[in-house]
Amino acid sequence: MAGAGDPPEGTPEGAAGGGEDEYRSVVFDESFVRAARLQEYSARERMGDHARAVRTRHAWARLGGARQAVILALLIVVAFGTAIYMGIRHPYRPPEPMAAEPLRSTVVPLAPSGAVPGGKAADLFARSPAAQYRVGAAGVNLPAVGRTEHFSDGQVVSALSIVKDYLVRSSIDPATLTGGSVRPVGLLLKPSQLDQFDRSLAHPADDGRHAATGWLTRFDPDRVELADPNVRVSGTLSATEVSADALEVSADFTFAYAVRPVTAKGTAARQAPAASLFTVHRDLRFRIGRDDLNDHRLEVLQSSLQAGPMSCSAGAASELRPLLAGQRAADTGPEGTDPYARGRANTGLCGKLAAGAQPSPGPTGR
């Protein structure tokens, strides 16, 4: 009986002894056959036209299913890791949005050289440089604009409209002027400026950063009220592109208010005290980013305010304190600044109100 390693018909004659060693080099085990690049076609496959005797077995097909799965998983991991790395290290990532700059503001009281003229509000307006000014929001006109390099004309108009809303809410709205809610003003500011805005209103300071009057116009409601709610307004707006993602808008406006001392509710108009005119000149600069156009918000970069008639020592960081009809300025300006003195310098500013800025002389009315 043939052994497990012998041919089926036994060992060939003449192959005794060294026969096994003679054919050992040409006997292929099963793993060698499976790994062969050439594989003979079956009889059915060879019956086809133009069939070759053998077919090539590709390297991928020779791999086992488990090995293929492992290699495929490694390829996915490598590709995923490469994508993450390129996302982090990509040199052309979009720029991060610019953080809002803090507002820089100056407030300059304008002191009159004599007594403040008084009379009926309508008469005072008619005899002043504000006689031809428009009333309220109608005085904030949008200029004719064109597109810029990166902004369409519609986007420029939207930026100007946001600034107009800010001017109306901060300098014309009677609630803002008389100590009412300032929330409508805050809603137009970028969130990154709200902390400075809230601090300026809660704790006003004449430090160039936290004057409430740098953000808006308001009077001391305990001593001043509007004699006429119709504010006279005139000024100009202009827009300039400062980057591919931002516009800068400048606003230069004058607001004329008719004010008088606070009167008791129910007081008849003929018994009310004489009114006087109070003029505020605001020169503001805003920045509006591309995203701000959709959010209807802006960033106030700079605010310069001149207001009179006021006393130079009245202080204007928290609210404006107009001199009323018949009153005179208590002083002509701050003390001189000594550059040799140590410590915090006296940086108060004050100007002289031009005589032509007051209503022309006329009969006093009530």
C-alpha positions in Angstrom: 0.0 0.0 0.0 1.3 3.4 -1.0 2.2 5.8 1.8 0.7 9.3 2.3 3.6 10.9 0.4 3.8 8.4 -2.4 2.2 8.6 -5.9 -1.1 6.8 -6.2 0.4 3.9 -8.1 3.3 3.5 -5.9 6.9 4.5 -6.4 8.0 4.1 -10.1 10.5 1.4 -10.8 14.0 2.6 -10.8 13.2 5.4 -8.5 14.0 3.5 -5.3 16.1 5.3 -2.8 16.7 8.6 -4.4 13.5 8.8 -6.4 11.8 11.0 -3.8 14.6 13.5 -3.8 14.7 13.6 -7.6 11.0 14.9 -7.9 10.9 16.9 -4.7 11.9 20.1 -6.6 8.9 19.9 -9.0 6.2 18.9 -6.6 4.1 22.0 -5.8 2.0 22.3 -2.7 -1.4 24.0 -2.7 -0.3 27.4 -1.5 2.2 27.6 -4.3 -0.4 26.8 -6.9 -2.8 29.4 -5.5 -0.1 32.1 -5.5 0.8 31.4 -9.2 0.4 34.4 -11.6 -0.7 32.0 -14.3 -3.7 29.8 -13.9 -5.0 27.3 -16.4 -8.5 27.9 -17.8 -11.0 25.1 -17.3 -12.1 22.9 -20.2 -15.3 24.9 -20.6 -13.4 28.2 -20.7 -11.0 26.8 -23.3 -13.9 25.9 -25.6 -14.6 29.6 -26.2 -13.3 31.4 -29.3 -9.9 32.9 -29.1 -9.6 31.7 -25.5 -6.0 31.6 -24.2 -4.8 28.6 -22.4 -4.1 30.4 -19.2 -5.3 33.6 -17.4 -3.3 36.0 -15.3 -4.2 36.3 -11.6 -3.7 39.8 -10.4 -2.0 40.5 -7.1 -5.2 42.0 -5.6 -7.1 38.8 -6.3 -4.4 36.6 -4.7 -4.9 38.4 -1.4 -7.4 37.0 1.1 -10.6 38.8 2.0 -9.3 39.7 5.4 -6.2 41.2 4.1 -8.1 43.3 1.5 -10.3 44.6 4.3 -7.3 45.6 6.4 -5.6 47.4 3.5 -8.8 49.2 2.6 -9.3 50.4 6.2 -5.7 51.7 6.3 -6.3 53.6 3.0 -9.4 55.2 4.4 -7.6 56.2 7.6 -4.7 57.7 5.7 -7.0 59.7 3.4 -9.1 61.0 6.4 -5.9 62.0 8.2 -4.6 63.8 5.2 -7.9 65.7 4.8 -7.8 66.8 8.4 -4.2 67.9 8.1 -4.8 69.9 5.0 -7.8 71.6 6.6 -5.7 72.7 9.5 -2.6 73.7 7.5 -4.2 75.0 4.4 -2.5 78.3 3.5 -5.7 79.8 1.9 -8.1 79.6 4.8 -10.6 82.5 4.8 -9.5 85.4 7.1 -11.1 85.6 10.5 -13.5 88.5 10.9 -12.0 91.6 12.4 -12.8 92.3 16.1 -14.6 95.5 16.7 -12.5 98.5 17.8 -13.5 100.5 20.9 -15.2 103.8 20.2 -13.0 106.9 20.5 -15.0 110.0 21.3 -14.6 113.7 22.2 -17.3 116.0 23.5 -16.7 119.8 23.3 -19.1 122.2 25.0 -19.6 125.6 23.3 -20.0 128.5 25.7 -22.0 131.6 24.6 -20.6 135.1 25.1 -23.8 136.5 26.4 -27.3 135.6 27.5 -29.1 132.8 25.7 -32.0 134.1 23.5 -35.4 132.8 24.3 -38.9 132.8 22.7 -41.3 130.5 21.0 -39.8 127.4 19.4 -41.1 128.2 16.0 -39.8 131.7 16.1 -36.4 130.7 17.3 -36.1 128.1 14.4 -37.2 130.7 11.9 -34.5 133.2 13.0 -31.7 130.7 13.2 -29.4 129.0 10.7 -31.7 125.9 11.1 -34.6 127.7 9.4 -34.1 125.7 6.2 -33.3 122.4 7.9 -35.7 119.5 7.4 -37.6 117.9 10.3 -36.5 114.6 11.8 -35.5 111.6 9.7 -36.3 113.5 6.5 -33.1 115.6 7.2 -30.9 112.4 6.9 -30.8 112.1 3.1 -29.0 109.2 1.4 -26.7 110.4 -1.3 -26.5 109.0 -4.8 -24.1 106.1 -4.7 -22.4 103.7 -7.1 -20.8 100.3 -6.7 -17.3 99.9 -5.3 -14.8 97.3 -6.3 -16.2 94.6 -4.0 -19.7 96.0 -3.0 -22.7 96.5 -5.2 -24.6 99.7 -5.2 -27.4 98.0 -3.3 -25.0 97.0 -0.6 -23.6 100.5 -0.3 -27.2 101.8 0.0 -27.8 99.3 2.7 -24.8 100.4 4.7 -25.9 104.0 4.4 -29.4 103.1 5.6 -28.0 101.4 8.7 -26.2 104.6 9.6 -29.3 106.6 9.0 -31.2 104.4 11.4 -28.4 104.9 14.0 -28.6 108.7 13.6 -32.4 108.7 14.0 -32.4 106.5 17.0 -29.4 108.2 18.7 -30.1 111.9 18.0 -33.7 112.3 16.9 -35.9 109.8 18.8 -37.6 111.8 21.7 -37.3 108.8 24.0 -33.5 108.7 23.6 -33.2 112.5 24.0 -35.2 112.6 27.2 -33.7 109.8 29.2 -35.9 106.9 27.9 -34.9 103.5 26.7 -31.6 103.3 24.7 -32.2 99.7 23.7 -33.0 100.7 20.1 -29.6 102.3 19.8 -27.8 99.2 21.3 -29.6 96.9 18.8 -27.8 98.5 16.0 -24.3 97.9 17.5 -22.1 94.9 16.8 -22.2 92.6 19.8 -18.5 93.1 20.5 -19.2 96.8 21.2 -22.1 96.3 23.6 -19.9 96.0 26.7 -18.4 99.4 26.1 -21.8 100.9 25.2 -23.4 99.5 28.4 -20.5 100.7 30.6 -20.6 104.2 29.0 -24.3 104.5 30.0 -24.0 103.0 33.4 -20.7 104.7 34.4 -20.0 107.6 32.1 -16.5 109.0 32.1 -14.7 111.8 30.2 -11.8 109.5 29.2 -12.4 109.4 25.4 -13.8 105.9 25.6 -16.8 105.9 28.0 -18.8 109.1 27.4 -22.5 108.3 27.0 -22.7 111.3 24.8 -20.2 109.7 22.4 -22.9 107.2 21.5 -26.0 109.3 21.6 -27.6 112.7 22.4 -29.5 113.0 25.6 -30.5 115.7 28.1 -30.8 115.7 31.8 -34.5 114.7 32.1 -34.8 116.3 35.5 -34.2 119.8 34.3 -34.7 119.9 30.5 -37.5 118.9 28.1 -38.2 119.4 24.5 -40.2 122.5 23.7 -40.8 121.0 20.2 -40.4 117.3 19.4 -39.6 118.2 15.8 -35.8 118.2 15.6 -34.3 120.2 12.7 -31.6 118.2 10.9 -29.1 118.7 8.1 -25.9 116.9 7.1 -24.1 114.6 4.7 -23.3 110.9 4.4 -20.5 109.2 2.4 -19.3 105.7 2.0 -15.8 104.4 1.1 -14.6 100.8 0.7 -11.7 100.1 3.1 -11.3 96.4 2.3 -12.9 93.6 0.3 -15.1 92.9 3.4 -15.8 96.3 4.9 -17.2 99.7 4.1 -16.5 102.9 6.1 -19.3 105.5 6.4 -18.8 109.1 7.5 -21.7 111.1 8.9 -21.4 114.9 9.4 -24.7 116.3 10.8 -26.1 119.2 12.8 -29.2 118.8 15.0 -31.1 121.8 16.3 -33.3 121.3 19.4 -35.9 123.6 21.0 -35.6 123.0 24.8 -37.0 124.6 27.9 -37.0 123.9 31.7 -39.1 121.0 32.8 -42.7 122.0 33.5 -45.4 120.3 35.5 -47.7 118.0 33.5 -50.8 119.8 32.4 -49.2 123.2 32.2 -50.8 125.2 29.4 -48.6 126.2 26.5 -49.1 129.9 27.2 -47.8 129.3 30.7 -44.8 127.4 29.7 -41.4 129.1 30.1 -39.6 130.5 27.0 -37.8 128.0 24.8 -34.2 128.3 23.6 -32.3 126.6 20.8 -29.6 124.0 21.5 -27.4 122.9 18.7 -25.4 119.6 18.4 -22.8 118.9 15.7 -21.9 115.3 15.4 -19.1 114.0 13.2 -19.1 110.2 13.2 -17.2 107.4 11.5 -18.6 103.9 11.1 -17.4 100.6 9.8 -19.8 98.1 8.3 -18.7 94.6 7.4 -20.2 92.3 4.8 -21.9 90.2 7.5 -23.2 93.4 9.2 -25.3 94.2 6.1 -27.4 91.1 6.8 -27.5 91.7 10.5 -28.3 95.4 10.2 -25.6 96.4 12.6 -22.6 98.7 12.6 -19.4 99.5 14.5 -18.9 103.1 15.7 -15.3 103.9 15.3 -15.1 107.6 16.1 -17.4 110.3 17.5 -16.8 114.0 17.8 -19.5 116.1 19.3 -19.8 119.9 19.7 -22.8 121.3 21.6 -24.0 124.6 22.8 -24.9 126.9 24.4 -23.3 125.2 27.5 -21.0 126.1 30.3 -17.6 124.6 29.9 -17.7 123.3 33.5 -21.1 121.7 33.1 -19.6 118.3 32.2 -21.0 116.4 29.2 -19.9 112.8 29.6 -23.3 111.5 31.0 -25.7 114.0 29.4 -25.9 117.4 27.8 -26.8 120.3 30.0 -28.0 123.2 27.8 -28.0 126.8 29.1 -31.7 127.8 28.9 -33.3 131.1 27.9 -31.8 134.1 29.7 -28.9 132.1 31.2 -25.2 132.9 30.8 -22.1 130.7 30.9 -20.5 130.5 34.3 -17.0 130.2 32.9 -15.2 130.7 29.6 -13.2 127.5 29.5 -11.0 125.1 31.4 -7.9 126.2 33.3 -4.6 126.1 31.4 -2.8 122.9 31.1 0.7 122.8 32.6 2.9 120.3 30.6 5.4 120.3 33.5 2.9 119.1 36.0 2.9 115.4 37.0 -0.1 113.2 37.2 -3.3 113.2 35.1 -3.4 116.3 32.8 -6.4 118.5 32.6 -7.6 117.5 29.1 -11.0 119.2 29.2 -12.0 120.9 26.0 -14.3 123.9 25.5 -15.1 126.2 22.6 -16.7 129.6 22.1 -20.2 129.5 20.5 -20.2 131.9 17.5 -22.8 134.7 17.7 -24.2 133.7 14.3 -25.1 130.2 15.7 -27.7 131.8 18.0 -31.2 133.0 16.8 -31.1 136.5 15.6 -32.7 139.2 17.9 -36.4 139.3 17.9 -39.4 139.8 20.1 -39.5 137.5 23.1 -42.6 135.2 23.0 -44.0 132.6 25.2 
